Amino acid sequence: MFCQRIFCIFDCHRAVVDVVGARLSGQASRLTWQLRCTSACWARLEFGLPVMAMSVAPSRLSVGMIRRCGERGIHRAVDTTLFARPEIVRDVMDNCELLLVDLKQMDSAKHAKYCGVPNELILSNLRMVAEARHDFYLRIPLIEGVNADEENITRSAAFLASLPWEHRIVNLLPYHDIGKSKHEKLGTVYNPDRYAFAAPSDETLGRCREIFACYGIETTIGG
């Protein structure tokens, strides 16, 4: 069951949750993610794994929220890992204009090591999104020694090139540790396994861009 009076969002004792934007009436007002509304009429749903949360009770909260936004003429973007059941992803696609998707690692064992889950479901869902011709932006967070190597980038480029994808633009996101502040607020440990995370060098970034270009995919740094 969901709490009907979500005070923790507005009065988080660790100041972890931030709410930005206008409060909406009805189901859409039960904000469990950051809802940003501007005069341009768009909303971006994020805060961790909204699509995974939707797999619990999509009709009661998550999809209901973005559906209500659509009824108000608000452009909807969902920031997601795509680690969810396919039927949930399809429901989300039916109720938003844009998906923001990260592709972190093509090797499933390495993906499980660094992200906690294998990647088969993510890749399958990404192909489903592309084949449905639904609009999405693709980002790759690049970490030296984790996924910025030539093998992974080549496999990533080959996979993306195989998709029926109109944009064919990848945002390469060099590693940063801005997430440390959230762990400090939560009282948890950032990078508990003490992996040697580092941003890729300019040379590595250049090589990554060259590989994607060979597969007909444009790249930008950041975004």
Secondary structure, DSSP 8 states (H G I E B T S, - for coil): ---SS-HHHHS-TT------S---SGGGG--SS-B---TT-EEEE-SS-HHHHHTT-TTTTHHHHHHHHHHTT-EEEEEE---S-HHHHHHHHTT-SEEEEE---SSHHHHHHHHSS-SHHHHHHHHHHHHTT--EEEEEEE-TTTT-SHHHHHHHHHHHHTS--SS-EEEEEE---TTHHHHHHHT--SSTT--------HHHHHHHHHHHHHTT-EEEE--
